[in-house]
């Protein structure tokens, strides 16, 4: 559907042509104006793909209107209406670049032909425009990605081709001395994808603007780790820059993430020393893991040693194991978590956060796998939780909290497993009684089978079933008695013996007390009901 503007000072012509258009193209939106000035105001307010205008009009004629017509991003076609007396005006309009002209009075067939020609031309131009816009959009997308890839490979010390080296030199914006600044943005996994991209773009924009005030700089994200924003800056690392960086990243826009900035030493050749400067800046940024409060760190001041590897410690393993079995578990677990982390980072040099977190993961994994009572599926669930939570640690206090939480999970799983183990005992006991009810069973004999103290077993049995041992055994025997009385012709004393009763009279009393009938009466009634 196209928007069409009709311009004519003669009301009859305007109405007639408007009716023709609405009949030929009922889906089009048709607007009208009485002169060029009115038409120009309409064109300022909205866009028209097809404009059909008379040439000879008061106030502002069609040619003047055409020359003042605002440019349109979309294809636009202008058709002039002209009488025979003003044919030279139509020729001038064509010379100015109008699409077509129509002589008055308007012939419907010719007008239809011109309209169709206009539509075809618009479609072709629209298609061409869309192709150009699509290509431009692709280039706008591809070129930054291409430059970003080259910069990332350069900063990570990967070899570049000669063409890529030329692209790098153009992208760097400066030659000679400078520094590498690494801004680590932690905690973006908690954000939605759109929020992550907004946070990245905001940090990049703020950093680029600030660094540009001090000298030339290029800022980009690492292709290998999208949480790392890297700046190659031709700046002097004066005292004011760290303070301004601190101020920039403490603003409310960054409250949902944790930002740590590492600044390398200054080199006289950033291009050739980029890889080593990048490593320095990364180590400096890691200081933020251990420091709660500061955001910006210089490589010259870092205490982190990338060559420091933590060793296994039986004492730490025992400390964690004791905590999960302690009577006052929560406090013991919190104390153990703090003590383990404190022990691992004592000394003048600190391990990298990755080394520290990885070592804690090994400790928790070993503890989980060595714990008794736990079923394989429970161990797998605990190990998955350990791995998932420790993969997203970016602060020392967070690490301590996660260790404490995972130790609590292990302790709770052990408690559940022990409880489940006791629950299984009662089911095994009931199954044993179902199988051996015809024997001379007693509380003492059954508790001995399951290695329980008889008095404890008596209390445990009743707490689980809300009935004591002898009552439950009687229920089993009497249920079996009804089956035997209905299905066999055994004498009553034989039935009693098969149920574990040595005294038939006692069996009779117990049966009658439970059902209000003697065994013989019950058999007689049950069989008569079957025959009936």
N, C-alpha and C positions, 0 to 999 in steps of 0.2 A: 504494500500500500504506500502511495506517495502523497505528500502534502502539496497542494496546488494553490497558487495565488492568482486571481484574476484582477486586472487593473484596467478600468475603463470609466471615463467620465459620463458616458451615455447610459442611463439606468436600463433602458431597453436592451441594449447590447449586453450589458453585464448580467441581467437576469436570463436572457436567452442562452448565452454561452454557458452560464452556470447550470442551467437545466440540461443542456446537451451533455456536459461533462458528467453530471450526476446520473444521466441515463446510460452513458457509455461506460463509466467507471464508478458504480455505486459505492465501492469500497474505499474510494479516495476521499481524503478530507479537503474540502474546497473552501477557501477564504476569499473575500472580495475587498477591493479598495477603489475609491473614486478618483484618485490622482496619485502621482508619483510620491508626493510627500507622505500621504497616508500609507502608501505601500511600503515606503522606506521605514516608517515606524514599526509596521508589522514585521518586517524582515529583521529589525534589530531585536525583536522580542522572541521570534521563533524561526525555525528553519523550513525552507520550501525547496523541494527538488525540482518542481516545474513552475515557472512564472510565465504567465501569458499577459502581455501588457499592450495597451494601445500606445501609439506614438504621440499623437496630437492631443494633449490634455492641458487644462489650466493649472495654475500654481506650480506644478513641476511636470514636465512632459516625460514621455517614456524613455527618451534617450538620456536625458539628465538623470533620471532615476536609475537607469542601467549603469551609468558611469559611477554613481555614488553607492551602488549596491555593495554591502559588506561581503567580504570573502567568506566562503563556506568551506569547511573541512570536507564535507560530503559533495559528491558530484551535483551540479545544478545546471539546469537548462532554461534559457529564456527564449520565448517565442513572441515575436512582435506582430501586432495587428496593424494593418495599414490600408487605407483606401487608395484608389488609383491615383488620386491627386497628390498623395504623399509617398509615392513609390521611391523617390530619391532618398527619403528618410529611412526607408527599409533597407536600401542599399548601404547607407551609412551605418545602420545598426549591424548589418552583417560584417561590415568592415571593422567594427569595434569588437567583434567576436561572438555575436549572438548566435544561437543555434539555428533558428528558422524564422520565417515570417509567413503570415497568412493574410491574404487580401480580403477586405470587406466588400460585400457581405460574405459571411463565412459559408463556404460550401461544406456540408456535413461529411461527405465522402472524403474530400481532400483533407479536412481537419482530422478525420479519423486516421488517415494515412500518416499525417505528420505526427499525431499523438503516438502512434505505434512506433514510428521511427525514433521519436524522442525516448520512449520507454526502453527500446533496444539499446540505444546509446547509453542511457543511464545504467542499465544492467551491466553492460560491458565495462564501463568506468568503475562501477561499484565493485565488480569482481576483481578488476586490476588493482584497485585501491586496497581491497582486502588482502590480496596476495602480497602487496608491498608492505602493508602493516604487519602481516604475519611474519614475513622475512625479517623486518626490522625488530619485531618482538623476539624472534629467535636469536638474532645477533645480539640484542641487548641482554639476553639470558646467557648465551654461550660465551661471549667474550669475557665477561667478568669471571665466569667459571674457569675459563682457559687461563686467564692471568692468575687467578687464585691458585690453580693447580701448580703453575710454574713457580710461584712464590713459595708454596708449601714444600715442593720438592727441593727448592734451593735452600730453604731454612733447615730442612732435615738432612742436608748433605747428600742428596741424590744427584747423579750426573745429569746435565742438561745438554740438549743438542745445540748446535750453533744458532739455529733459529730461535730456540727457547732462550738462549743466552742473550740474544739481541732484545727479545721481548722483556726479559728481566731488567736489562739496563734501561729500557724505556720506562718500565713500571716503577723503578726505584726512585725516580725523580731527583736523585742526587748522587754524587760520587764522593768518595773519600770517607772521612771519619764519621763516627756516630755510634749508636748503641742499639741493642735489641731489648724491647720491653715486652714481657709476656703477661697478659691479663687472664687469669684462670677464673672461669665463671662456674661455680659449683652449685648443685642443687636444682639444675634446670629440669631434671627428670620428673620433678613434682609438678611441672607446668604443662599445660596443653601445648600442642605443636605451634599454634599461632602465637601464644604467649612467649614461647621459647624464641621464635624468630624475632618478635618485637624486642625482647630483651637483648638479643645479639646485636640487632641493628642500632638500638639505642646506645649500647656500650661502645660499639664501633664508631658511631657518629660523635659521641662525646669525646672519646679518646683522640680521634683524628683532629677534631677542632682544637683541642687543648694543645696537642703536640705541634700542630701547625703554627701556633703562636710563638713557638720557640725555635722553629726551623722546619725544613722540609721533612715530611714523614709519609710513609705508606703503611696502611693498617689492613690486615687480612686475617681470616680464620684458617687454622690448620686443617688440612684435608684429612689428616690422620686422627685428629681429636678436635671435634667441633666445639669443645668447651674452652679451647685455647685461642685467645685473640692475640695476634702477634703484630708488633709495630717495629719497623725499621726506621729509626729516627735520627736525623742529622741535628742532634741537640746536645747542648752542654747539660750534664746532670747536676745542675745547681740545686741548692737546698730548697728552693721554692717549688720545684716541680713535684717531688714526692708529696708535699703538703697539699698542692692543688689536686693531685690525683686522689689523695685520701678524701678531700672535700667532694670531688666529683662523684665518687662511687659510694659515698655515704648518703646520698639523696634517696628520697622515698621510692623512686622508681626501681631501686635495686634491693629493696627490703626482703623480697621473696627469694633472693639467691645470696650466696656468699662469694665475694670477690677477693682475690689475692693477686697482687701485682708484683712481679719480679723484674728488676732492672739490672742489665748486665753492665760490665765495665765499658768504658769508651774505647773503641778501636779506631785506628787511623785508616782502616779499610774494612768497612762493614761487608762489602760484597764478598771478600775472600775469607773473612773470619766469621761469617754468619752462623755456621753450624755450631762452633764452640761458644759463641756469644749466646745463642739460643739455649744451649744446655745450662749455661751460667744463670740466665734469666729464669729458666724453669726451676732450678734448684732454689733460687732466691724466693720465687713465688710459693714454693713448698713450705717456707717458714710460716706461712699463714695457717698451716695445719696445726702447728704447735702454739701459736700466739693468738689469744683471744682479745681482740681490740684493734690491733694494727692491721692495715690493709696493704701497705707498700713496703717492699724490702729490697735492699741493694745486695748484689752478689758478693761484694767485698765483706759484708757483715754476716753472711750465712754460716750456720754451724752444721748444716746437713752434709753428710758424707755419702755419696752414691756408691762408694766401695765398701761401706760397712754392712756386714751381713750378720743377722742374729742367729745364735746357736740354740739348739734344743736344751731345755732345762728340766730335769726331773723334779726339781723343787717347785717350779711354777706349775707343772702338771699335777703334782700332789696338792698344791694349794687350791687349785680349781676343783679337783676331785673331792677334797675335804669340804669345800663350800657347798657343793650340790647335795651332800649327804648330811649336812649340819642340821641340828635340831631347830635352831633359829635361822632358817635358810635365807631370808631376804637380806638381813644385815650382813651375814657371812658372805653372801654372794656379792653384795655391793663392795664390801671391804676387799674381797679377793680380786674383783675386777680392777679396782684402783691400784692394788698392790702389784698385780701382774704388769699393767701398763707402766707404772712407775719404775719397776725393775728393768723393763726392756729399754727404757730411754735414759737410764742413768749414765752418766759419763759426760765428757766434754763434747763429743760429737754425737749427732743424732742420725738415726737411719732415715732413709726416705720414707714418706708415708706409705708407699706401696710395699716396701720391705716390712714395715711394722704391721700393717694390716694383714699382709700375707702370712706373717709368722703367727699372728693371733688366730687366723683362720686354721692354720695347721694344728695349733693347740686345741682349739674347740673341736676340730674334726677327730683328732686322736682320742680325745676324751669321750666323745659321743660313740665312736666305734668300739671303745673298750668297756662301755657301760653294760653291766649285766641286766637281765630282765627284759631288755627292750627287743621288740620284734623287728625284723628287717624293714618292714614298711614304715615303722616309727622312726628308725634310724635314718632312712632315706628322707623322710619329711624334715627331720631336724637338720640334716646336712644341707638340704636345699634351702632352708631358712637361713642357715649360717652363711652360705655362699651368697644368697641374694642380698641380705642386709649388709654384708661387709663389702660388697661390690660398689656401694654408694656411700662411702665414708669420706668426709672431707674436713673433719675437725677432731682433735684429740678427745674432747669431752664427748663427742658423738660416739667415738670408738669405745670409750669406757661404758657408755650407756648400752650400746649394742652387745658388748661382751656380757654385761650383767643380765640383759634380757635373754640372751641365748642360754646362759647358765641356768636362769630361772626356767626356761623351756625344758632343759634337760632334767632338772630336778623334778619338775611337775610330771614329766613323762615317766620317770622312775617311780614316783608315788602312784601314778595310775597303773603302771605295770604290776607293782606289788599288790595293789588292791585287786586288780584283775586276776592275779595269781591266786589270791584267797578266794575270789569268786569262783574260780575254776575248781577249787577244792570242794566246795559245797556241791557242785554239780557232779563231781566224781563220786562224792560220798553217796548222793541220792542214787546214782547209777549202780553203785556197789550194793546198796540196800535192795534195789529192784532185782538184782541178780541173785542175792543170797538170803532173801527174806525167809526161806524155808529152813535156814540153819538157826542155831541157837545164838542169835545176835544180841549184843548188848552195847550200851554206850561205850563201855570200856574197851570192848573188842574192836569196834569200828574206829574209835579214836586212835587205837594203837596201830591200825592198818595205815592211817594217814599221819602218823607221827605227831599227834596232838596230845597235850595234857588233857585228861578226861574232863576235869572241871572247866577248863577253857573251852573245850569242844562243846560241852553242854550249853554254855552261854552263847557261843558263836552260832551253834545250830539254831537255837531259838531266836536269836536276833535276826537271822537271815530269813527264816520261814514262819516266824510268829507261832510256832508250835514246837513242843519238846520232842525229843528223839523217840521215846516210847509211843507217843501218840501217832507220830508219822509212820512208824513201823506197823502199828495196829491198822492204820488206814490202808497200807499196802496189802497186808494179809487179808483184811476183810474184803477188799476189792477182788483179790484173787479167789477168795472163798465163794463169792457170788458166781464167779465164772465156773468154778468146779461144780457147785451145786446145780447149776443150770445145764451143764454139758456132760457130766459123768454120773455113773450109778454107784460111785464109791459110797461106802458106809460113812457116817458122820465122823467116826473116830479116825477113819482113813483120810478124810478130807483134813481134819485137824492136824494129823501127823504130817501131811504134805505141806501144810502151811507153817510148820515149825512149832505147833502146840503139842506138847507131850501129854497134856491132860485134856481129854475131850469135853469133860464137864466145864472146865474153865473156858474152853473155846465157845461152848453153848452160851455161857453167861455173857461173855464179851459180845458175841454176835447179837443176842437178844437186846442187850443194852443199847447197841448202836442202831438196830433196825426195828426193834419192837416185835420181832418174830424169832422163833427158834430156827435153826438151820433147816430142819425138816419141814416146818411150815413154809418157809421161804421157797424151798424147792418145789413143794406141791403147788403153791400159788403161781410161781413163775412158769411151770410146765402147763398148767391149766390155761394160762393166758396165751401161751403159744398155740395150744390146740384150738382155742376159741378163735 
